[in-house]
C-alpha cells in the first residue's frame, strides 16, 4: 500500500523529485525519465525547516539516503552520490501512489461539493515554484541547468490563464474548507469545483480513512491529473494576501463505477 502522507519526509521526496524535472527533455533512461534541476533540488532539501524535517535530522535526511548535513556543501556532496537512486525510488513511489489512488472508490458530490488546497504546500517553496508543478510550464524544456522557478505573474499571464488546461507533475492534496487550506498556503489557494453534470469526484481519491488524522478531510489528485482554470483573483483571507485560482477537473479515463460516501 502506498499512502501520500504530508506528515512524513516521503512527502517532500515525492514532491521535490517531481517538480524539479525538465519534463520536456527525455533522458533516455526509463527509470530516470527526465533530467533534474539538481541545484534547486539540493537547495530545497537543505532549506527544509518544517517540524523535525531539517537537514540536521537523521530521519529526514535518510529519506534522501543521506546523513545529517552540517553545511550546504556537505549536503551537495552527498546528494551527488545518491541523487539517481533516490530519483528512481521517487518514481516508483509516485507510480504506486497513482495506481492506488485510481483504484479507490470515488465519493459523491453530496458528501463534499467543493474542495480547497493551499499552495505551494512545502514551506521552503514560494509562489515562483507553483508554475513548475505543471507539464505546461515552458521551463520544462530547459536547457538543463537553468533554474526551474517562474514568477507567478508571468505564469498566470500565459499557461495558467483562465481557460487553460494544466497537468500536474506532482500529487495535490485537497481538503473541504478554506481555513485548513490557508494553514498550508504560501500565497495561493486552489478552489476546485465539480463539472456541471457530475455527481462524483472523479480522479480525486478520498484518503481520509487512511490518514493518521481521520478528523481532517483529505482528497488527493495524483500526478498527471488535469484541470481547467476557471477564474483568477487576488484577495485577502484572514489578513493574508493570496491568489485564488478556481479550477474544475478535466474528465479522465473511464473506469468501473464504485461509490463511497
N, C-alpha and C positions, 0 to 999 in steps of 0.2 A: 504494500500500500504506500502511496506517495501523497503526503498532505502538505499543502502550501501553508506554512505557519510563520507569521511575521515575528513570533517570539523567539525564533531560533536563528542562528547565524546562517543557516542554509538559505534563508530569505534573501540575505544580501548577496550570497554567491549566485543564486539563480537569477537575480535581477541584474547585477553588475556585469556578469559574463554574457548577458543578452544585449543590453542596451549599448555596450561598447564594442559591438561588432560592426564592421563595414559590410553590411549585408548585400550590397550590390557587387561585391567582389568575391568571386569563387576561389577558395584556397586550393581546390583540387584534392583536398583531404576530407573524406566523408565524416570522420569523427570530429574534425575541427573545421566546420564548413566555411567560415569566413575569417579573414584576419581581424585582429583585435587592436583597439586603441590602448596599447599596454601602458602607456604613460598615464593616461587618465584613470585607467582601471586601478593601477597600483596606488595612485594618489588617493582615490576614493576609499580604498581599503585602509590606507593609513589615516585618513581623516575621520573614520568612524568614531562616534562618541555617543552611541545610544546604549544606555544602561551599562552592562558589563562588556558590551561589544566594542572594545578598543584594541589597538594594535599591541597593547601590553597584556591582553587577556589570552590565556593559553587556549581556551575552548574556541573563542572566536577565530584565532589565528589557525588553529588546527583545521577548521572548516575550509581553509585555503591551503592545507598541507604545509603550513609554515609554523615556525616557532615565534613566540613573542618578540617583537622588534623594538630595539632601543632607539632607532632613528629611521628616517625615510630611506636612506641609502641601504641600511641593513635590510629593510623590507624589500626593496627593489632587487637586491642581490638574491634573496630567497625566491622572490617571485619569478625571476628569470629562469630558475631551475625547475619550477613546478607548474608554471602557467598552463602548458599544454595538457598536463594530466588533469588539473582542476577544470579546465575548459571542457575536456571530454566528459568528466563526471557531471558537470553542469548540464551539458547537452542531454545526457542520459536521464538525469533527474527531471528536466523540463519535459522530455518526451513522455516519461511515466506520468507526470502530473497531467499533461494534456489528455492522455488516454484515460486516466482515472476520472477526470472531470467530465469527459464526454460520455462516460458510461453511467454517470449518476442520474437519478431521476430528476426531472425538471419540476419546477414549482409553479403553482398557479399565480396569476397576477392578483387574484383576490387576496392572497396572503400578503404580498408586498407589491405595490403598483408603481413605485419609483425608488431608484437606488442612487447612492451617493458615494463618491470616492474623493479623498483628499490626496492631492498630488503636489509636488513629487514626494512620495511617501518614504523615502530614505533620507534621514536628517542631513547628511553631508552633500546631498544633491540640491540643486536650485532650479528655478524655472528655465534656465538655459539648457537643462538636461531633459526637459519634457519632450521636445521635438524628436530627440534621438531615440525615443521609445517606439518609433514607428518606422516601418519599412519605407514609407513615402518620403522620409527626410532625405534631401539631396546630398547631405554629408556622407551618407552611406556609400557613395561612390568613391570616397577617398579624395586624394591619394592616402595610402597608409602612412600614418604619422601625423596627419592633420588632426587637430583636436576635435573630438565629437562633442560639440557644445554649440547650441544655436539660440541666439536671443529670441525670447518668446514673441516679441512684437513682430519679428521677421517671419517666424513660423506661422503666426496667426494671420499674416497677410498673404500667405501662399498655400502650402499644403494642409494647413489647419484652419482654413477659412470655411465659412458657412457653405454647406452643400458638398464639401469634400468627403471622401471615404478614406478612413485611416485603418491601418492594420497593425495590431500590437506585436512588438518583438518580445514582450515580457508578459507575465501574468499581472492582471489588475485585480485588486481587492475592492469590493463594494460593501457598503452597509445600508441600513434602512433609514438613517437620519443624518441631517447635516451637522449636528453637533459632534458626533463621532468622526465624521469625515474631516471636520475642521481640526480635530485633535492631531491628525496626521498631515494636514495640508502645509505645504511650503509655498503658498501663494496661488494655488489652483484648486478649484472644486469641480468635479465632474458630476453632472446630473443626468442620469440615464432614464429615459422614457421608453416605454414599450412601443412596438408597432401598433398602428391604429386597429388592426384586425386581429391582434394577438390575444391569446388568453393564457399563455405560458411564457415564462422566461426561458427562451431557447438559447443554448450555448452559454448560459450563466449557471454555474453549478452552486447549489446551496450547500455550504460545507459546515454550517453552524454545529450540527450534531457531532462532527469530527473534531471540533475545536477544543482547545484546552480551556476556553471561556464560553461555554454554551449559552451564557446570558447575553452575549453580544452577537447580533445578526451579522453573518458574513456570506457573501457570494463571491465567486471568482470567475474571471474570464481568462481562459488560458491563452498562451501565445498563439498568434495567428488569427485571433478574433477580430472581426471588422465592425466598425461603427461609422455612421454618418453624422457629421457635425450639423446640428440644427440651429444653434444660437451661440453667441459670444457676448458677454458683457462684464464690465468691471463693477464691483460693488464692495461694500464693507459689511463684514459679518463679525459680530461680537468685537468690534474695534479693530479688526484685521482686514487689510485690503486684499482682495482676492479677485482672480479672473474666473468667472463661472462659464463652463463650457457645457452646453446642452447636447446630448447625444441620443441616438437611437440605434439599436442593433441592425446590422445588415444580415438578413437571413443566411444561416449556414447550411451545411449539407443536411438532408433529411435523415431521420433515424426513427427507429420504432418508438412509439409513444409510450412513455411512462410518466406518471404524475405523482408528486409528493407535495403535501401541504394544501 
